[in-house]
């Protein structure tokens, strides 16, 4: 324990206190994650939005990983290396599960949801691959050099920091998140600054892993920022997933079929308007522009340019009674107003 230290060498004391740097970061990560995801879960619960079960599994795996990372940093800070090493295999297993769940979410977003070529889902794929690839690199490298403590702890810190991007992207009070993708990256990169300060105070230099890890992260972020919205990227992935999905041909609804869908769909939380102009159906939310709709059947429509599917449910009298919305990972419905 620190009170038993008799070594008064200032450098030794600095290094000793510096052990709690990783504990502090391990505490900060769950806080940032909660700030991003807890409001989402509250909204889903209050608005009766259904989430796919795999999202809950992914959330549990990520929570376990954050808990293990915190436990491991605490054990090292308390000099309990023996228990730290015993917990290591569990951390290794959960690291693999984190990577596998990231793969699962990425594949599901592409295959199950089958986004249109111009849809924003292919831009979000940039972020998903960024998290998937960099977590895999830092985690695998960190496990490989686990006997080199300085490199090991920095690599696992970077691996954990990378997946925090998903939480930061959802912290609604952070300004500028919806303006440009690079702003999201800036908020994450701010978390790298304490690591540089720690290196300088404890080593009087910046550790190679800190430099290299930051460089790799910034290169990925720059590439994503410059390529965001790239038609070539959209076309490549749209073509790549084509063999694995069923693409229903778009059909033209008659005026009579379209008239059955036109109207207001509203409850205490939602208000959507379906209108028809010049034979084209549009969807609109208050304060938003109109989105053109396409159809794959007389009751199944989709928002052109976005991964938003709409299913109109008819009653026994053949009149539409409600609208079921499927937006990638969430499904919600709203009744039609008389």
ZALUM-532871 format. One record per residue (C-alpha): residue in one letter; x, y, z. Coordinates in nm, 3 decimals. Example, Ala and Ser with C-alpha at 12.3 -4.5 7.8 and 13.67 -1.06 7.14 Angstrom:
% ZALUM-532871
A  1.230  -0.450  0.780;
S  1.367  -0.106  0.714;
% end
This chain:
% ZALUM-532871
X  0.000  0.000  0.000;
X  0.110  0.352  -0.061;
X  0.138  0.439  0.310;
X  0.407  0.172  0.348;
X  0.633  0.337  0.090;
X  0.963  0.450  0.231;
X  1.120  0.541  -0.100;
X  1.108  0.919  -0.115;
X  1.248  0.939  -0.466;
X  1.016  1.191  -0.643;
X  1.020  0.988  -0.964;
X  0.917  0.670  -0.781;
X  0.633  0.851  -0.607;
X  0.516  0.998  -0.940;
X  0.510  0.655  -1.104;
X  0.331  0.509  -0.804;
X  0.057  0.771  -0.813;
X  0.044  0.742  -1.190;
X  -0.093  0.391  -1.158;
X  -0.428  0.544  -1.075;
X  -0.434  0.721  -1.411;
X  -0.556  0.401  -1.577;
X  -0.810  0.350  -1.298;
X  -0.940  0.703  -1.356;
X  -0.976  0.641  -1.728;
X  -1.145  0.306  -1.659;
X  -1.400  0.490  -1.442;
X  -1.454  0.764  -1.700;
X  -1.534  0.522  -1.984;
X  -1.853  0.374  -1.828;
X  -1.969  0.724  -1.736;
X  -1.940  0.840  -2.097;
X  -2.109  0.523  -2.217;
X  -2.399  0.574  -1.976;
X  -2.439  0.938  -2.083;
X  -2.482  0.818  -2.440;
X  -2.683  0.498  -2.407;
X  -2.902  0.538  -2.097;
X  -3.115  0.816  -2.254;
X  -3.156  0.596  -2.562;
X  -3.281  0.303  -2.355;
X  -3.515  0.534  -2.162;
X  -3.656  0.669  -2.488;
X  -3.706  0.321  -2.627;
X  -3.886  0.212  -2.309;
X  -4.110  0.520  -2.295;
X  -4.199  0.514  -2.664;
X  -4.249  0.136  -2.686;
X  -3.976  0.095  -2.947;
X  -3.866  -0.265  -2.992;
X  -3.495  -0.345  -3.003;
X  -3.355  -0.663  -3.152;
X  -3.240  -0.907  -2.884;
X  -2.886  -0.906  -3.022;
X  -2.848  -0.540  -2.926;
X  -2.915  -0.630  -2.563;
X  -2.656  -0.909  -2.582;
X  -2.405  -0.669  -2.735;
X  -2.476  -0.417  -2.457;
X  -2.417  -0.678  -2.188;
X  -2.089  -0.785  -2.346;
X  -1.967  -0.426  -2.369;
X  -2.069  -0.357  -2.009;
X  -1.882  -0.667  -1.894;
X  -1.574  -0.557  -2.087;
X  -1.577  -0.214  -1.922;
X  -1.618  -0.381  -1.583;
X  -1.327  -0.617  -1.645;
X  -1.106  -0.332  -1.765;
X  -1.183  -0.137  -1.448;
X  -1.120  -0.441  -1.227;
X  -0.787  -0.512  -1.395;
X  -0.662  -0.154  -1.357;
X  -0.763  -0.155  -0.990;
X  -0.580  -0.482  -0.927;
X  -0.259  -0.346  -1.076;
X  -0.295  -0.019  -0.885;
X  -0.321  -0.226  -0.565;
X  -0.023  -0.447  -0.662;
X  -0.241  -0.756  -0.685;
X  -0.064  -0.891  -0.992;
X  -0.150  -1.252  -0.910;
X  -0.526  -1.196  -0.925;
X  -0.480  -0.968  -1.226;
X  -0.322  -1.257  -1.414;
X  -0.595  -1.499  -1.302;
X  -0.859  -1.262  -1.439;
X  -0.663  -1.227  -1.764;
X  -0.817  -1.529  -1.945;
X  -1.167  -1.398  -1.867;
X  -1.071  -1.062  -2.013;
X  -0.929  -1.238  -2.318;
X  -1.258  -1.425  -2.374;
X  -1.467  -1.111  -2.336;
X  -1.235  -0.921  -2.570;
X  -1.308  -1.182  -2.837;
X  -1.680  -1.156  -2.759;
X  -1.664  -0.776  -2.796;
X  -1.503  -0.814  -3.139;
X  -1.749  -1.087  -3.242;
X  -2.049  -0.879  -3.132;
X  -1.917  -0.584  -3.333;
X  -1.897  -0.813  -3.635;
X  -2.253  -0.935  -3.567;
X  -2.395  -0.583  -3.546;
X  -2.214  -0.477  -3.863;
X  -2.329  -0.779  -4.063;
X  -2.687  -0.751  -3.938;
X  -2.705  -0.383  -4.031;
X  -2.606  -0.471  -4.386;
X  -2.776  -0.802  -4.451;
X  -3.093  -0.801  -4.243;
X  -3.180  -0.436  -4.301;
X  -3.082  -0.438  -4.668;
X  -3.029  -0.059  -4.704;
X  -3.077  0.121  -5.035;
X  -2.760  0.223  -5.218;
X  -2.801  0.589  -5.129;
X  -2.888  0.513  -4.766;
X  -2.697  0.656  -4.474;
X  -2.638  0.306  -4.338;
X  -2.335  0.273  -4.564;
X  -2.183  0.585  -4.407;
X  -2.248  0.446  -4.060;
X  -2.063  0.137  -4.182;
X  -1.750  0.355  -4.183;
X  -1.783  0.397  -3.806;
X  -1.865  0.031  -3.747;
X  -1.560  -0.089  -3.941;
X  -1.343  0.173  -3.769;
X  -1.442  0.038  -3.427;
X  -1.417  -0.323  -3.540;
X  -1.073  -0.299  -3.700;
X  -0.902  -0.078  -3.442;
X  -1.042  -0.265  -3.141;
X  -0.920  -0.588  -3.302;
X  -0.571  -0.448  -3.366;
X  -0.520  -0.292  -3.023;
X  -0.674  -0.585  -2.833;
X  -0.481  -0.858  -3.020;
X  -0.157  -0.661  -2.994;
X  -0.215  -0.594  -2.625;
X  -0.267  -0.964  -2.556;
X  0.044  -1.055  -2.750;
X  0.266  -0.820  -2.546;
X  0.096  -0.888  -2.212;
X  0.435  -0.947  -2.047;
X  0.544  -0.596  -2.146;
X  0.340  -0.402  -1.894;
X  0.390  -0.052  -2.039;
X  0.279  -0.152  -2.389;
X  0.009  -0.393  -2.268;
X  -0.181  -0.141  -2.057;
X  -0.165  0.133  -2.320;
X  -0.291  -0.095  -2.596;
X  -0.587  -0.216  -2.389;
X  -0.662  0.144  -2.294;
X  -0.669  0.236  -2.664;
X  -0.885  -0.067  -2.747;
X  -1.138  0.034  -2.484;
X  -1.126  0.402  -2.581;
X  -1.208  0.318  -2.943;
X  -1.536  0.144  -2.860;
X  -1.637  0.442  -2.643;
X  -1.690  0.626  -2.976;
X  -2.038  0.471  -2.996;
X  -2.131  0.622  -2.661;
X  -1.986  0.965  -2.740;
X  -2.183  0.977  -3.066;
X  -2.504  0.955  -2.859;
X  -2.432  1.219  -2.593;
X  -2.697  1.467  -2.700;
X  -2.569  1.771  -2.511;
X  -2.233  1.769  -2.693;
X  -2.253  2.048  -2.953;
X  -2.191  1.980  -3.321;
X  -2.242  1.603  -3.332;
X  -2.497  1.629  -3.611;
X  -2.307  1.894  -3.807;
X  -2.005  1.694  -3.922;
X  -1.858  1.352  -3.852;
X  -1.513  1.490  -3.766;
X  -1.658  1.664  -3.460;
X  -1.744  1.324  -3.314;
X  -1.382  1.223  -3.359;
X  -1.255  1.538  -3.189;
X  -1.447  1.451  -2.872;
X  -1.289  1.105  -2.870;
X  -0.941  1.240  -2.943;
X  -0.965  1.473  -2.644;
X  -0.952  1.157  -2.431;
X  -0.606  1.084  -2.572;
X  -0.461  1.403  -2.426;
X  -0.445  1.268  -2.067;
X  -0.244  0.969  -2.194;
X  0.017  1.203  -2.344;
X  0.033  1.399  -2.019;
X  0.067  1.077  -1.818;
X  0.350  0.958  -2.043;
X  0.537  1.285  -2.006;
X  0.500  1.300  -1.630;
X  0.589  0.936  -1.570;
X  0.846  0.872  -1.845;
X  0.960  1.221  -1.947;
X  0.883  1.109  -2.300;
X  0.586  0.988  -2.503;
X  0.563  0.610  -2.521;
X  0.581  0.455  -2.870;
X  0.238  0.291  -2.829;
X  0.082  0.629  -2.746;
X  0.233  0.790  -3.056;
X  0.161  0.499  -3.288;
X  -0.189  0.432  -3.157;
X  -0.286  0.797  -3.191;
X  -0.144  0.809  -3.544;
X  -0.345  0.503  -3.651;
X  -0.664  0.643  -3.497;
X  -0.622  0.982  -3.667;
X  -0.546  0.819  -4.005;
X  -0.868  0.618  -3.985;
X  -1.066  0.923  -3.874;
X  -0.926  1.137  -4.154;
X  -1.007  0.873  -4.414;
X  -1.365  0.844  -4.288;
X  -1.413  1.221  -4.284;
X  -1.287  1.261  -4.641;
X  -1.487  0.962  -4.770;
X  -1.816  1.029  -4.590;
X  -2.103  1.015  -4.838;
X  -1.884  0.869  -5.113;
X  -2.102  0.723  -5.394;
X  -1.822  0.478  -5.474;
X  -1.822  0.346  -5.116;
X  -2.201  0.311  -5.121;
X  -2.197  0.131  -5.455;
X  -1.920  -0.109  -5.350;
X  -2.101  -0.230  -5.039;
X  -2.442  -0.227  -5.203;
X  -2.303  -0.457  -5.472;
X  -2.112  -0.667  -5.217;
X  -2.422  -0.757  -5.015;
X  -2.650  -0.810  -5.315;
X  -2.589  -1.189  -5.333;
X  -2.694  -1.225  -4.968;
X  -3.019  -1.029  -4.966;
X  -3.354  -1.035  -5.136;
X  -3.415  -0.713  -5.324;
X  -3.785  -0.663  -5.390;
X  -3.853  -0.465  -5.707;
X  -4.013  -0.125  -5.664;
X  -4.369  -0.106  -5.793;
X  -4.593  0.182  -5.891;
X  -4.906  0.219  -5.678;
X  -5.230  0.324  -5.838;
X  -5.401  0.641  -5.721;
X  -5.661  0.429  -5.541;
X  -5.392  0.229  -5.358;
X  -5.205  0.546  -5.264;
X  -5.522  0.717  -5.137;
X  -5.569  0.437  -4.883;
X  -5.232  0.523  -4.725;
X  -5.259  0.903  -4.725;
X  -5.337  1.056  -4.387;
X  -5.207  1.147  -4.042;
X  -5.058  0.888  -3.810;
X  -5.038  1.014  -3.454;
X  -5.026  0.927  -3.085;
X  -4.891  1.109  -2.779;
X  -4.532  1.084  -2.898;
X  -4.538  1.062  -3.277;
X  -4.692  1.254  -3.561;
X  -4.633  1.146  -3.920;
X  -4.808  1.264  -4.235;
X  -4.831  1.063  -4.555;
X  -4.928  1.278  -4.853;
X  -4.943  1.241  -5.232;
X  -4.837  1.500  -5.485;
X  -4.823  1.438  -5.859;
X  -4.875  1.068  -5.805;
X  -4.577  1.045  -5.565;
X  -4.619  0.953  -5.197;
X  -4.427  1.147  -4.931;
X  -4.361  1.102  -4.559;
X  -4.314  1.403  -4.332;
X  -4.246  1.462  -3.963;
X  -4.314  1.802  -3.803;
X  -4.032  2.045  -3.876;
X  -3.873  1.815  -4.134;
X  -3.873  1.813  -4.514;
X  -4.082  1.564  -4.708;
X  -3.923  1.229  -4.792;
X  -4.021  1.053  -5.111;
X  -4.157  0.702  -5.066;
X  -4.122  0.398  -5.285;
X  -4.329  0.080  -5.267;
X  -4.259  -0.292  -5.286;
X  -4.625  -0.386  -5.232;
X  -4.951  -0.200  -5.175;
X  -4.885  -0.194  -4.797;
X  -4.502  -0.205  -4.781;
X  -4.319  0.118  -4.855;
X  -3.974  0.261  -4.789;
X  -3.813  0.602  -4.762;
X  -3.597  0.656  -5.066;
X  -3.241  0.740  -4.971;
X  -3.275  0.605  -4.617;
X  -3.306  0.270  -4.442;
X  -3.659  0.326  -4.317;
X  -3.927  0.073  -4.403;
X  -4.301  0.131  -4.349;
X  -4.571  -0.134  -4.324;
X  -4.933  -0.018  -4.335;
X  -5.168  -0.249  -4.144;
X  -5.526  -0.281  -4.268;
X  -5.836  -0.367  -4.070;
X  -6.121  -0.594  -4.168;
X  -6.278  -0.311  -4.368;
X  -5.958  -0.278  -4.577;
X  -5.887  0.066  -4.430;
X  -5.541  0.132  -4.282;
X  -5.544  0.127  -3.900;
X  -5.176  0.181  -3.813;
X  -4.827  0.228  -3.948;
X  -4.536  0.006  -3.838;
X  -4.194  0.168  -3.880;
X  -3.876  -0.034  -3.909;
X  -3.561  0.177  -3.875;
X  -3.259  -0.052  -3.871;
X  -3.240  -0.159  -3.504;
X  -3.571  -0.021  -3.379;
X  -3.931  -0.097  -3.464;
X  -4.220  0.124  -3.357;
X  -4.581  0.177  -3.459;
X  -4.831  0.460  -3.459;
X  -5.209  0.450  -3.518;
X  -5.381  0.626  -3.803;
X  -5.599  0.918  -3.708;
X  -5.967  0.911  -3.816;
% end
